Amino acid sequence: MRQHFPCLPGETKLIASLLFSVAVLLIVVNSFKQNWVVYLSRREKLYSITYSALLFLTFLGLNVLITQTHLEHMLVVYHPPLQSFIQLNAIFGVVYFGMAFVSTLFPHADG
């Protein structure tokens, strides 16, 4: 017999939405902490710009593929936590590598 958390029928979606929102907030906070860019050489910055742009486009494509096709519905029916995990990883990739690209192009000066 399967054990479930004691929740009312409508609470599970609310809890899942809150946890998803907290995860996205933490992704955004983590993406702004990219102090490692300052210590890169010029050549490493060029590599960083190239790889960040490629990974940004890859994760953006994955996110669009999941949300705009029937794949999301299939994942939700098959395994909802797997769908959330894949979608959060795609969001993390888009935000993190987008910020890496921007912070490499426009480095900030610490005063």
N, CA, C and O atoms as a GROMACS GRO file, in nm:
protein
  444
    1MET      N    1   0.084  -0.118   0.000
    1MET     CA    2   0.000   0.000   0.000
    1MET      C    3   0.088   0.124   0.000
    1MET      O    4   0.188   0.132   0.072
    2ARG      N    5   0.051   0.221  -0.081
    2ARG     CA    6   0.127   0.345  -0.093
    2ARG      C    7   0.089   0.444   0.016
    2ARG      O    8  -0.029   0.463   0.046
    3GLN      N    9   0.189   0.505   0.074
    3GLN     CA   10   0.166   0.607   0.175
    3GLN      C   11   0.170   0.744   0.108
    3GLN      O   12   0.258   0.770   0.026
    4HIS      N   13   0.078   0.830   0.142
    4HIS     CA   14   0.073   0.966   0.088
    4HIS      C   15   0.081   1.065   0.202
    4HIS      O   16   0.047   1.035   0.316
    5PHE      N   17   0.128   1.185   0.169
    5PHE     CA   18   0.128   1.291   0.266
    5PHE      C   19  -0.017   1.333   0.291
    5PHE      O   20  -0.098   1.333   0.198
    6PRO      N   21  -0.051   1.368   0.413
    6PRO     CA   22  -0.189   1.409   0.440
    6PRO      C   23  -0.215   1.549   0.384
    6PRO      O   24  -0.179   1.649   0.446
    7CYS      N   25  -0.275   1.555   0.268
    7CYS     CA   26  -0.308   1.682   0.204
    7CYS      C   27  -0.452   1.677   0.154
    7CYS      O   28  -0.504   1.571   0.121
    8LEU      N   29  -0.513   1.792   0.149
    8LEU     CA   30  -0.644   1.802   0.087
    8LEU      C   31  -0.625   1.794  -0.064
    8LEU      O   32  -0.514   1.819  -0.113
    9PRO      N   33  -0.728   1.759  -0.140
    9PRO     CA   34  -0.712   1.740  -0.284
    9PRO      C   35  -0.653   1.859  -0.359
    9PRO      O   36  -0.573   1.840  -0.451
   10GLY      N   37  -0.689   1.980  -0.324
   10GLY     CA   38  -0.638   2.097  -0.396
   10GLY      C   39  -0.503   2.144  -0.349
   10GLY      O   40  -0.440   2.227  -0.415
   11GLU      N   41  -0.456   2.094  -0.235
   11GLU     CA   42  -0.331   2.143  -0.177
   11GLU      C   43  -0.207   2.096  -0.251
   11GLU      O   44  -0.105   2.165  -0.249
   12THR      N   45  -0.212   1.982  -0.315
   12THR     CA   46  -0.091   1.930  -0.379
   12THR      C   47  -0.045   2.020  -0.493
   12THR      O   48   0.075   2.039  -0.510
   13LYS      N   49  -0.138   2.075  -0.570
   13LYS     CA   50  -0.099   2.167  -0.677
   13LYS      C   51  -0.043   2.297  -0.621
   13LYS      O   52   0.050   2.355  -0.676
   14LEU      N   53  -0.101   2.343  -0.510
   14LEU     CA   54  -0.053   2.464  -0.446
   14LEU      C   55   0.089   2.444  -0.393
   14LEU      O   56   0.175   2.529  -0.412
   15ILE      N   57   0.112   2.332  -0.327
   15ILE     CA   58   0.245   2.303  -0.273
   15ILE      C   59   0.346   2.289  -0.386
   15ILE      O   60   0.457   2.342  -0.377
   16ALA      N   61   0.309   2.219  -0.493
   16ALA     CA   62   0.399   2.202  -0.606
   16ALA      C   63   0.431   2.336  -0.672
   16ALA      O   64   0.545   2.361  -0.711
   17SER      N   65   0.332   2.422  -0.685
   17SER     CA   66   0.354   2.555  -0.743
   17SER      C   67   0.446   2.640  -0.656
   17SER      O   68   0.533   2.710  -0.708
   18LEU      N   69   0.426   2.634  -0.526
   18LEU     CA   70   0.512   2.710  -0.435
   18LEU      C   71   0.657   2.661  -0.441
   18LEU      O   72   0.750   2.741  -0.447
   19LEU      N   73   0.676   2.530  -0.439
   19LEU     CA   74   0.812   2.475  -0.446
   19LEU      C   75   0.877   2.506  -0.580
   19LEU      O   76   0.997   2.534  -0.585
   20PHE      N   77   0.801   2.500  -0.688
   20PHE     CA   78   0.854   2.534  -0.820
   20PHE      C   79   0.896   2.682  -0.824
   20PHE      O   80   1.001   2.714  -0.879
   21SER      N   81   0.814   2.769  -0.766
   21SER     CA   82   0.847   2.912  -0.762
   21SER      C   83   0.972   2.939  -0.679
   21SER      O   84   1.055   3.021  -0.718
   22VAL      N   85   0.986   2.872  -0.567
   22VAL     CA   86   1.105   2.887  -0.484
   22VAL      C   87   1.229   2.839  -0.559
   22VAL      O   88   1.334   2.902  -0.552
   23ALA      N   89   1.216   2.728  -0.632
   23ALA     CA   90   1.329   2.677  -0.710
   23ALA      C   91   1.370   2.776  -0.818
   23ALA      O   92   1.489   2.798  -0.840
   24VAL      N   93   1.273   2.836  -0.887
   24VAL     CA   94   1.306   2.935  -0.990
   24VAL      C   95   1.371   3.058  -0.928
   24VAL      O   96   1.464   3.114  -0.985
   25LEU      N   97   1.324   3.100  -0.812
   25LEU     CA   98   1.386   3.214  -0.742
   25LEU      C   99   1.531   3.183  -0.706
   25LEU      O  100   1.618   3.268  -0.723
   26LEU      N  101   1.556   3.064  -0.656
   26LEU     CA  102   1.693   3.025  -0.622
   26LEU      C  103   1.781   3.014  -0.746
   26LEU      O  104   1.901   3.043  -0.740
   27ILE      N  105   1.725   2.972  -0.857
   27ILE     CA  106   1.799   2.968  -0.984
   27ILE      C  107   1.843   3.108  -1.023
   27ILE      O  108   1.958   3.128  -1.062
   28VAL      N  109   1.754   3.203  -1.014
   28VAL     CA  110   1.787   3.342  -1.051
   28VAL      C  111   1.893   3.398  -0.957
   28VAL      O  112   1.987   3.464  -1.002
   29VAL      N  113   1.879   3.374  -0.827
   29VAL     CA  114   1.978   3.423  -0.730
   29VAL      C  115   2.115   3.361  -0.759
   29VAL      O  116   2.216   3.432  -0.757
   30ASN      N  117   2.119   3.231  -0.786
   30ASN     CA  118   2.244   3.163  -0.814
   30ASN      C  119   2.308   3.213  -0.943
   30ASN      O  120   2.431   3.217  -0.954
   31SER      N  121   2.228   3.251  -1.040
   31SER     CA  122   2.281   3.294  -1.169
   31SER      C  123   2.350   3.430  -1.161
   31SER      O  124   2.434   3.461  -1.246
   32PHE      N  125   2.317   3.510  -1.062
   32PHE     CA  126   2.382   3.641  -1.049
   32PHE      C  127   2.517   3.631  -0.977
   32PHE      O  128   2.590   3.730  -0.970
   33LYS      N  129   2.551   3.516  -0.925
   33LYS     CA  130   2.678   3.500  -0.853
   33LYS      C  131   2.780   3.435  -0.945
   33LYS      O  132   2.806   3.315  -0.936
   34GLN      N  133   2.836   3.514  -1.033
   34GLN     CA  134   2.933   3.462  -1.130
   34GLN      C  135   3.062   3.543  -1.122
   34GLN      O  136   3.104   3.606  -1.219
   35ASN      N  137   3.125   3.539  -1.007
   35ASN     CA  138   3.249   3.613  -0.986
   35ASN      C  139   3.366   3.550  -1.059
   35ASN      O  140   3.469   3.615  -1.076
   36TRP      N  141   3.354   3.427  -1.103
   36TRP     CA  142   3.462   3.356  -1.171
   36TRP      C  143   3.497   3.421  -1.305
   36TRP      O  144   3.607   3.399  -1.355
   37VAL      N  145   3.408   3.498  -1.363
   37VAL     CA  146   3.431   3.559  -1.494
   37VAL      C  147   3.546   3.659  -1.487
   37VAL      O  148   3.620   3.675  -1.584
   38VAL      N  149   3.562   3.726  -1.375
   38VAL     CA  150   3.665   3.829  -1.359
   38VAL      C  151   3.805   3.770  -1.374
   38VAL      O  152   3.895   3.837  -1.424
   39TYR      N  153   3.823   3.646  -1.333
   39TYR     CA  154   3.956   3.584  -1.331
   39TYR      C  155   3.993   3.515  -1.462
   39TYR      O  156   4.100   3.455  -1.470
   40LEU      N  157   3.908   3.521  -1.564
   40LEU     CA  158   3.938   3.456  -1.691
   40LEU      C  159   4.031   3.541  -1.776
   40LEU      O  160   4.026   3.664  -1.772
   41SER      N  161   4.116   3.474  -1.852
   41SER     CA  162   4.200   3.545  -1.948
   41SER      C  163   4.114   3.582  -2.070
   41SER      O  164   3.998   3.540  -2.081
   42ARG      N  165   4.171   3.661  -2.159
   42ARG     CA  166   4.096   3.703  -2.278
   42ARG      C  167   4.053   3.582  -2.361
   42ARG      O  168   3.939   3.576  -2.408
   43ARG      N  169   4.143   3.487  -2.380
   43ARG     CA  170   4.111   3.368  -2.458
   43ARG      C  171   4.001   3.285  -2.390
   43ARG      O  172   3.909   3.236  -2.456
   44GLU      N  173   4.010   3.270  -2.258
   44GLU     CA  174   3.909   3.196  -2.185
   44GLU      C  175   3.774   3.267  -2.191
   44GLU      O  176   3.669   3.201  -2.194
   45LYS      N  177   3.774   3.400  -2.194
   45LYS     CA  178   3.649   3.475  -2.206
   45LYS      C  179   3.584   3.452  -2.342
   45LYS      O  180   3.462   3.442  -2.352
   46LEU      N  181   3.665   3.442  -2.447
   46LEU     CA  182   3.610   3.412  -2.579
   46LEU      C  183   3.546   3.274  -2.581
   46LEU      O  184   3.438   3.255  -2.636
   47TYR      N  185   3.614   3.177  -2.520
   47TYR     CA  186   3.555   3.043  -2.509
   47TYR      C  187   3.427   3.047  -2.426
   47TYR      O  188   3.328   2.982  -2.461
   48SER      N  189   3.429   3.122  -2.319
   48SER     CA  190   3.312   3.133  -2.232
   48SER      C  191   3.193   3.194  -2.306
   48SER      O  192   3.080   3.146  -2.292
   49ILE      N  193   3.218   3.297  -2.384
   49ILE     CA  194   3.111   3.359  -2.462
   49ILE      C  195   3.053   3.258  -2.561
   49ILE      O  196   2.931   3.247  -2.575
   50THR      N  197   3.140   3.186  -2.630
   50THR     CA  198   3.095   3.089  -2.731
   50THR      C  199   3.014   2.977  -2.666
   50THR      O  200   2.904   2.946  -2.710
   51TYR      N  201   3.071   2.916  -2.563
   51TYR     CA  202   3.002   2.804  -2.498
   51TYR      C  203   2.874   2.849  -2.427
   51TYR      O  204   2.774   2.776  -2.428
   52SER      N  205   2.876   2.966  -2.366
   52SER     CA  206   2.756   3.016  -2.300
   52SER      C  207   2.644   3.039  -2.399
   52SER      O  208   2.529   3.006  -2.372
   53ALA      N  209   2.678   3.096  -2.515
   53ALA     CA  210   2.575   3.120  -2.618
   53ALA      C  211   2.520   2.987  -2.669
   53ALA      O  212   2.399   2.972  -2.685
   54LEU      N  213   2.607   2.890  -2.695
   54LEU     CA  214   2.561   2.759  -2.744
   54LEU      C  215   2.474   2.687  -2.641
   54LEU      O  216   2.370   2.632  -2.675
   55LEU      N  217   2.518   2.689  -2.516
   55LEU     CA  218   2.441   2.622  -2.412
   55LEU      C  219   2.310   2.696  -2.383
   55LEU      O  220   2.209   2.632  -2.354
   56PHE      N  221   2.312   2.828  -2.390
   56PHE     CA  222   2.189   2.905  -2.373
   56PHE      C  223   2.087   2.865  -2.479
   56PHE      O  224   1.971   2.839  -2.447
   57LEU      N  225   2.130   2.859  -2.605
   57LEU     CA  226   2.038   2.821  -2.713
   57LEU      C  227   1.993   2.676  -2.700
   57LEU      O  228   1.878   2.644  -2.731
   58THR      N  229   2.081   2.587  -2.655
   58THR     CA  230   2.045   2.447  -2.636
   58THR      C  231   1.938   2.432  -2.529
   58THR      O  232   1.837   2.364  -2.550
   59PHE      N  233   1.959   2.494  -2.413
   59PHE     CA  234   1.862   2.483  -2.306
   59PHE      C  235   1.732   2.557  -2.339
   59PHE      O  236   1.624   2.515  -2.297
   60LEU      N  237   1.742   2.667  -2.413
   60LEU     CA  238   1.621   2.736  -2.457
   60LEU      C  239   1.541   2.647  -2.551
   60LEU      O  240   1.418   2.641  -2.540
   61GLY      N  241   1.610   2.579  -2.642
   61GLY     CA  242   1.542   2.485  -2.731
   61GLY      C  243   1.477   2.372  -2.654
   61GLY      O  244   1.365   2.330  -2.686
   62LEU      N  245   1.546   2.320  -2.553
   62LEU     CA  246   1.489   2.213  -2.470
   62LEU      C  247   1.366   2.262  -2.396
   62LEU      O  248   1.266   2.191  -2.388
   63ASN      N  249   1.372   2.382  -2.343
   63ASN     CA  250   1.258   2.438  -2.271
   63ASN      C  251   1.140   2.458  -2.364
   63ASN      O  252   1.026   2.428  -2.328
   64VAL      N  253   1.164   2.509  -2.485
   64VAL     CA  254   1.057   2.528  -2.582
   64VAL      C  255   1.000   2.394  -2.625
   64VAL      O  256   0.879   2.378  -2.640
   65LEU      N  257   1.089   2.296  -2.646
   65LEU     CA  258   1.045   2.163  -2.686
   65LEU      C  259   0.954   2.101  -2.582
   65LEU      O  260   0.853   2.039  -2.615
   66ILE      N  261   0.989   2.119  -2.456
   66ILE     CA  262   0.908   2.061  -2.348
   66ILE      C  263   0.774   2.133  -2.333
   66ILE      O  264   0.670   2.069  -2.320
   67THR      N  265   0.777   2.266  -2.335
   67THR     CA  266   0.654   2.340  -2.304
   67THR      C  267   0.561   2.358  -2.423
   67THR      O  268   0.441   2.373  -2.403
   68GLN      N  269   0.611   2.356  -2.545
   68GLN     CA  270   0.527   2.385  -2.662
   68GLN      C  271   0.480   2.262  -2.738
   68GLN      O  272   0.405   2.275  -2.834
   69THR      N  273   0.522   2.144  -2.698
   69THR     CA  274   0.481   2.022  -2.767
   69THR      C  275   0.400   1.934  -2.673
   69THR      O  276   0.380   1.969  -2.556
   70HIS      N  277   0.357   1.823  -2.722
   70HIS     CA  278   0.281   1.730  -2.640
   70HIS      C  279   0.372   1.652  -2.543
   70HIS      O  280   0.324   1.571  -2.464
   71LEU      N  281   0.502   1.676  -2.551
   71LEU     CA  282   0.597   1.607  -2.464
   71LEU      C  283   0.573   1.640  -2.317
   71LEU      O  284   0.588   1.554  -2.231
   72GLU      N  285   0.536   1.765  -2.289
   72GLU     CA  286   0.509   1.803  -2.150
   72GLU      C  287   0.392   1.723  -2.094
   72GLU      O  288   0.398   1.673  -1.982
   73HIS      N  289   0.286   1.711  -2.172
   73HIS     CA  290   0.170   1.635  -2.126
   73HIS      C  291   0.205   1.488  -2.105
   73HIS      O  292   0.160   1.426  -2.009
   74MET      N  293   0.286   1.433  -2.195
   74MET     CA  294   0.326   1.294  -2.181
   74MET      C  295   0.410   1.274  -2.054
   74MET      O  296   0.393   1.176  -1.983
   75LEU      N  297   0.501   1.369  -2.027
   75LEU     CA  298   0.584   1.358  -1.906
   75LEU      C  299   0.500   1.373  -1.779
   75LEU      O  300   0.525   1.303  -1.681
   76VAL      N  301   0.403   1.463  -1.780
   76VAL     CA  302   0.318   1.483  -1.662
   76VAL      C  303   0.238   1.356  -1.635
   76VAL      O  304   0.221   1.316  -1.520
   77VAL      N  305   0.188   1.293  -1.741
   77VAL     CA  306   0.110   1.171  -1.723
   77VAL      C  307   0.201   1.057  -1.678
   77VAL      O  308   0.164   0.978  -1.592
   78TYR      N  309   0.320   1.048  -1.738
   78TYR     CA  310   0.410   0.937  -1.708
   78TYR      C  311   0.474   0.951  -1.569
   78TYR      O  312   0.469   0.858  -1.488
   79HIS      N  313   0.533   1.068  -1.543
   79HIS     CA  314   0.605   1.086  -1.417
   79HIS      C  315   0.616   1.235  -1.388
   79HIS      O  316   0.710   1.299  -1.436
   80PRO      N  317   0.526   1.293  -1.310
   80PRO     CA  318   0.528   1.438  -1.283
   80PRO      C  319   0.658   1.490  -1.223
   80PRO      O  320   0.702   1.598  -1.264
   81PRO      N  321   0.722   1.420  -1.127
   81PRO     CA  322   0.848   1.473  -1.076
   81PRO      C  323   0.958   1.479  -1.181
   81PRO      O  324   1.042   1.569  -1.179
   82LEU      N  325   0.959   1.384  -1.273
   82LEU     CA  326   1.057   1.386  -1.382
   82LEU      C  327   1.034   1.507  -1.472
   82LEU      O  328   1.130   1.571  -1.515
   83GLN      N  329   0.909   1.537  -1.499
   83GLN     CA  330   0.876   1.655  -1.581
   83GLN      C  331   0.923   1.781  -1.512
   83GLN      O  332   0.981   1.869  -1.576
   84SER      N  333   0.899   1.793  -1.381
   84SER     CA  334   0.944   1.912  -1.307
   84SER      C  335   1.096   1.922  -1.305
   84SER      O  336   1.152   2.030  -1.319
   85PHE      N  337   1.163   1.809  -1.287
   85PHE     CA  338   1.309   1.807  -1.284
   85PHE      C  339   1.367   1.851  -1.418
   85PHE      O  340   1.459   1.933  -1.421
   86ILE      N  341   1.315   1.799  -1.527
   86ILE     CA  342   1.365   1.836  -1.660
   86ILE      C  343   1.336   1.982  -1.688
   86ILE      O  344   1.422   2.053  -1.741
   87GLN      N  345   1.217   2.029  -1.654
   87GLN     CA  346   1.183   2.167  -1.679
   87GLN      C  347   1.267   2.263  -1.595
   87GLN      O  348   1.309   2.367  -1.644
   88LEU      N  349   1.291   2.229  -1.468
   88LEU     CA  350   1.375   2.314  -1.384
   88LEU      C  351   1.520   2.317  -1.432
   88LEU      O  352   1.585   2.421  -1.426
   89ASN      N  353   1.570   2.204  -1.481
   89ASN     CA  354   1.705   2.202  -1.537
   89ASN      C  355   1.714   2.287  -1.663
   89ASN      O  356   1.814   2.355  -1.685
   90ALA      N  357   1.611   2.283  -1.745
   90ALA     CA  358   1.609   2.366  -1.866
   90ALA      C  359   1.604   2.514  -1.829
   90ALA      O  360   1.673   2.596  -1.891
   91ILE      N  361   1.523   2.549  -1.731
   91ILE     CA  362   1.515   2.688  -1.685
   91ILE      C  363   1.649   2.732  -1.627
   91ILE      O  364   1.696   2.842  -1.654
   92PHE      N  365   1.711   2.645  -1.546
   92PHE     CA  366   1.841   2.677  -1.489
   92PHE      C  367   1.944   2.701  -1.599
   92PHE      O  368   2.020   2.797  -1.593
   93GLY      N  369   1.946   2.615  -1.700
   93GLY     CA  370   2.041   2.632  -1.810
   93GLY      C  371   2.021   2.762  -1.884
   93GLY      O  372   2.118   2.831  -1.916
   94VAL      N  373   1.896   2.796  -1.911
   94VAL     CA  374   1.868   2.921  -1.983
   94VAL      C  375   1.913   3.042  -1.901
   94VAL      O  376   1.982   3.130  -1.952
   95VAL      N  377   1.874   3.046  -1.775
   95VAL     CA  378   1.906   3.163  -1.692
   95VAL      C  379   2.056   3.170  -1.663
   95VAL      O  380   2.116   3.277  -1.678
   96TYR      N  381   2.117   3.059  -1.623
   96TYR     CA  382   2.258   3.062  -1.584
   96TYR      C  383   2.349   3.093  -1.702
   96TYR      O  384   2.436   3.179  -1.692
   97PHE      N  385   2.329   3.024  -1.814
   97PHE     CA  386   2.418   3.048  -1.927
   97PHE      C  387   2.387   3.180  -1.997
   97PHE      O  388   2.475   3.239  -2.060
   98GLY      N  389   2.264   3.227  -1.986
   98GLY     CA  390   2.234   3.362  -2.035
   98GLY      C  391   2.307   3.467  -1.954
   98GLY      O  392   2.362   3.562  -2.009
   99MET      N  393   2.308   3.450  -1.821
   99MET     CA  394   2.380   3.544  -1.735
   99MET      C  395   2.531   3.531  -1.753
   99MET      O  396   2.603   3.631  -1.746
  100ALA      N  397   2.580   3.409  -1.777
  100ALA     CA  398   2.724   3.391  -1.801
  100ALA      C  399   2.764   3.464  -1.929
  100ALA      O  400   2.870   3.526  -1.935
  101PHE      N  401   2.680   3.455  -2.031
  101PHE     CA  402   2.708   3.523  -2.157
  101PHE      C  403   2.711   3.674  -2.136
  101PHE      O  404   2.804   3.742  -2.181
  102VAL      N  405   2.611   3.727  -2.068
  102VAL     CA  406   2.603   3.871  -2.047
  102VAL      C  407   2.715   3.920  -1.956
  102VAL      O  408   2.774   4.025  -1.982
  103SER      N  409   2.745   3.846  -1.850
  103SER     CA  410   2.849   3.892  -1.758
  103SER      C  411   2.988   3.880  -1.820
  103SER      O  412   3.080   3.951  -1.778
  104THR      N  413   3.006   3.792  -1.917
  104THR     CA  414   3.135   3.785  -1.986
  104THR      C  415   3.148   3.899  -2.087
  104THR      O  416   3.256   3.955  -2.104
  105LEU      N  417   3.039   3.932  -2.152
  105LEU     CA  418   3.042   4.043  -2.248
  105LEU      C  419   3.059   4.178  -2.178
  105LEU      O  420   3.134   4.264  -2.224
  106PHE      N  421   2.989   4.196  -2.068
  106PHE     CA  422   2.991   4.323  -1.996
  106PHE      C  423   3.038   4.302  -1.852
  106PHE      O  424   2.956   4.300  -1.760
  107PRO      N  425   3.168   4.285  -1.832
  107PRO     CA  426   3.218   4.261  -1.695
  107PRO      C  427   3.196   4.384  -1.608
  107PRO      O  428   3.205   4.498  -1.654
  108HIS      N  429   3.167   4.359  -1.483
  108HIS     CA  430   3.145   4.469  -1.390
  108HIS      C  431   3.277   4.498  -1.316
  108HIS      O  432   3.357   4.408  -1.291
  109ALA      N  433   3.295   4.624  -1.284
  109ALA     CA  434   3.416   4.665  -1.212
  109ALA      C  435   3.380   4.678  -1.064
  109ALA      O  436   3.286   4.748  -1.027
  110ASP      N  437   3.456   4.608  -0.981
  110ASP     CA  438   3.433   4.620  -0.837
  110ASP      C  439   3.500   4.747  -0.787
  110ASP      O  440   3.618   4.772  -0.813
  111GLY      N  441   3.422   4.826  -0.716
  111GLY     CA  442   3.475   4.952  -0.670
  111GLY      C  443   3.506   4.946  -0.529
  111GLY      O  444   3.552   5.044  -0.471
   0.00000   0.00000   0.00000
